[in-house]
Amino acid sequence: MLSGRGLSVTVKNQRSSYAYFLRGLSHGKLGNYQLAIEDLTKAIELDPYLAEANDSRGVELRRVIDDYNKMIKLDQSSEKPLT
């Protein structure tokens, strides 16, 4: 179920790495990077060999870093300190 920009999906089988992987992908598509990283990390904990989860977590981490770098550049152009 989608609710606004958030995603409300419960993983019924708490041992299903693929369920966490899919939910992590969905969070990432919605721009919820922190939740995506959390679910992808859980998928990797459950199945360290799930290559798709490892790759996707790297993509989400790159997005977070890119967003942070954009924020720093924007802030450098203003007179205000980072908060």
Backbone as JSON, one array per atom type, in Angstrom:
{
  "sequence": "MLSGRGLSVTVKNQRSSYAYFLRGLSHGKLGNYQLAIEDLTKAIELDPYLAEANDSRGVELRRVIDDYNKMIKLDQSSEKPLT",
  "N": [[0.85, -1.17, 0.0], [0.6, 2.17, -0.83], [1.27, 5.27, 0.67], [1.0, 8.48, 0.34], [4.19, 9.8, -0.16], [5.34, 7.84, 1.2], [5.9, 4.37, 2.02], [4.02, 1.69, 2.97], [4.48, -1.3, 3.85], [4.4, -4.48, 5.14], [6.75, -6.9, 6.01], [6.0, -10.13, 5.94], [7.23, -12.65, 6.24], [9.79, -12.74, 8.19], [12.28, -13.76, 7.7], [12.84, -13.64, 5.1], [14.97, -12.74, 2.78], [14.67, -11.77, 0.21], [12.2, -10.46, 0.26], [12.76, -8.24, 1.89], [14.67, -7.12, 0.23], [13.11, -6.4, -2.06], [11.32, -4.57, -0.89], [13.15, -2.67, -0.08], [14.08, -1.77, -2.58], [11.74, -0.54, -3.47], [11.42, 1.54, -1.59], [13.67, 3.02, -2.29], [13.03, 3.85, -4.9], [11.03, 5.63, -4.29], [12.42, 7.62, -3.14], [13.07, 7.42, -0.5], [15.68, 7.09, 0.97], [17.06, 6.35, 3.36], [15.36, 4.43, 4.53], [15.41, 2.58, 2.48], [18.1, 1.79, 2.5], [18.2, 0.61, 5.04], [16.44, -1.61, 4.75], [17.71, -2.99, 2.65], [20.13, -3.56, 3.86], [19.23, -5.32, 5.85], [18.35, -7.41, 4.2], [20.81, -8.25, 3.19], [22.04, -9.08, 5.55], [20.49, -11.32, 6.1], [20.97, -12.86, 3.82], [23.94, -12.95, 2.69], [24.9, -13.42, 0.16], [23.2, -12.44, -1.69], [23.39, -10.86, -4.38], [22.09, -8.78, -5.74], [21.0, -7.21, -3.7], [23.28, -6.26, -2.4], [24.42, -4.72, -4.46], [22.35, -2.85, -4.94], [22.21, -1.54, -2.48], [24.62, -0.19, -2.51], [24.07, 1.6, -4.61], [22.02, 3.16, -3.45], [23.41, 4.28, -1.29], [25.22, 5.85, -2.72], [23.43, 7.7, -3.81], [22.63, 9.05, -1.5], [25.06, 10.22, -0.73], [25.51, 11.86, -2.98], [23.3, 13.61, -2.76], [23.94, 14.84, -0.34], [26.34, 16.12, -1.01], [25.35, 17.96, -2.91], [23.81, 19.55, -1.23], [25.8, 20.71, 0.34], [27.16, 22.24, -1.59], [25.13, 24.04, -2.31], [24.77, 25.33, 0.11], [27.23, 26.56, 0.45], [27.06, 28.62, -1.29], [25.49, 30.4, -0.03], [25.21, 32.73, 2.72], [24.75, 31.61, 5.12], [25.55, 29.39, 7.86], [26.11, 25.8, 7.83], [23.45, 23.79, 9.0]],
  "CA": [[0.0, 0.0, 0.0], [1.32, 3.43, -0.87], [0.63, 6.36, 1.39], [1.79, 9.67, 0.0], [5.5, 9.39, -0.66], [5.81, 6.75, 2.04], [5.52, 3.03, 1.64], [3.64, 0.93, 4.15], [4.42, -2.72, 3.51], [4.95, -5.3, 6.2], [7.37, -8.15, 5.58], [5.38, -11.17, 6.77], [8.25, -13.65, 6.56], [10.94, -11.95, 8.66], [13.52, -14.4, 7.28], [12.89, -13.57, 3.64], [15.89, -11.69, 2.31], [14.15, -11.21, -1.03], [11.13, -9.52, 0.61], [13.43, -7.0, 2.31], [15.28, -6.56, -0.97], [12.08, -5.76, -2.87], [10.83, -3.38, -0.19], [14.23, -1.69, -0.16], [14.02, -1.17, -3.92], [10.57, 0.34, -3.52], [11.76, 2.75, -0.83], [14.62, 3.78, -3.09], [12.31, 4.48, -6.02], [10.24, 6.72, -3.73], [13.32, 8.62, -2.58], [13.25, 7.17, 0.94], [16.97, 6.41, 0.92], [17.41, 5.74, 4.64], [14.59, 3.19, 4.68], [15.92, 1.65, 1.46], [19.37, 1.24, 2.99], [17.9, -0.27, 6.17], [15.88, -2.87, 4.25], [18.73, -3.69, 1.88], [21.08, -4.09, 4.83], [18.59, -6.49, 6.45], [18.38, -8.47, 3.19], [22.18, -8.74, 3.14], [22.27, -9.82, 6.8], [19.83, -12.62, 5.97], [21.59, -13.6, 2.73], [25.09, -12.17, 2.24], [25.2, -13.72, -1.24], [22.18, -11.82, -2.55], [24.17, -9.83, -5.09], [21.24, -7.63, -6.09], [20.85, -6.36, -2.51], [24.56, -5.59, -2.21], [24.54, -3.72, -5.51], [21.34, -1.81, -4.73], [22.58, -0.74, -1.31], [25.65, 0.72, -2.99], [23.4, 2.65, -5.39], [21.32, 4.05, -2.51], [24.42, 5.04, -0.56], [25.72, 6.85, -3.66], [22.41, 8.76, -3.89], [22.7, 9.84, -0.26], [26.28, 11.02, -0.82], [25.28, 12.89, -3.99], [22.4, 14.61, -2.18], [24.69, 15.58, 0.68], [27.27, 17.02, -1.71], [24.56, 19.05, -3.48], [23.44, 20.42, -0.13], [26.99, 21.46, 0.72], [27.39, 23.25, -2.63], [24.1, 25.07, -2.18], [25.01, 26.08, 1.33], [28.43, 27.38, 0.27], [26.71, 29.82, -2.05], [24.76, 31.34, 0.84], [25.98, 33.27, 3.84], [24.35, 30.9, 6.34], [26.32, 28.19, 8.16], [25.39, 24.52, 7.75], [22.72, 23.44, 10.22]],
  "C": [[0.89, 1.24, 0.0], [0.55, 4.47, -0.08], [1.46, 7.62, 1.19], [3.09, 9.25, -0.64], [6.06, 8.23, 0.16], [5.29, 5.41, 1.55], [5.21, 2.27, 2.92], [3.42, -0.52, 3.76], [5.09, -3.48, 4.63], [5.54, -6.57, 5.59], [6.85, -9.24, 6.5], [6.4, -12.23, 7.18], [9.53, -12.91, 6.91], [12.28, -12.55, 8.26], [13.69, -14.37, 5.77], [13.77, -12.41, 3.18], [15.33, -11.01, 1.07], [13.01, -10.22, -0.77], [11.72, -8.19, 1.06], [14.08, -6.31, 1.12], [14.26, -5.8, -1.81], [11.53, -4.5, -2.21], [11.88, -2.28, -0.2], [14.27, -1.0, -1.51], [12.88, -0.17, -4.02], [10.82, 1.64, -2.77], [12.7, 3.63, -1.64], [13.96, 4.52, -4.23], [11.49, 5.68, -5.55], [11.11, 7.82, -3.11], [13.53, 8.5, -1.08], [14.55, 6.39, 1.14], [17.34, 5.72, 2.23], [16.66, 4.42, 4.83], [15.05, 2.14, 3.67], [17.2, 0.99, 1.97], [19.13, 0.28, 4.15], [17.38, -1.63, 5.68], [16.91, -3.66, 3.45], [19.8, -4.27, 2.79], [20.52, -5.34, 5.5], [18.61, -7.67, 5.48], [19.78, -9.08, 3.13], [22.53, -9.52, 4.4], [21.68, -11.22, 6.7], [20.46, -13.49, 4.89], [22.74, -12.77, 2.16], [25.43, -12.37, 0.76], [24.15, -13.18, -2.21], [22.81, -10.61, -3.22], [23.35, -8.59, -5.39], [21.1, -6.67, -4.91], [22.14, -5.6, -2.25], [24.73, -4.45, -3.21], [23.59, -2.55, -5.26], [21.66, -0.94, -3.53], [23.69, 0.25, -1.68], [25.07, 1.88, -3.78], [22.73, 3.65, -4.46], [22.31, 4.88, -1.71], [25.0, 6.14, -1.45], [24.73, 8.0, -3.78], [22.45, 9.66, -2.67], [23.93, 10.75, -0.31], [26.11, 12.15, -1.83], [24.37, 14.0, -3.46], [23.12, 15.47, -1.15], [25.65, 16.57, 0.03], [26.54, 18.19, -2.36], [24.19, 20.06, -2.4], [24.62, 21.28, 0.3], [27.27, 22.56, -0.3], [26.38, 24.38, -2.54], [24.37, 25.94, -0.98], [26.23, 26.99, 1.2], [28.12, 28.66, -0.49], [25.91, 30.82, -1.22], [25.68, 31.79, 1.97], [25.73, 32.5, 5.13], [25.26, 29.7, 6.59], [25.46, 26.94, 8.01], [24.69, 24.25, 9.07], [22.22, 22.03, 10.11]]
}
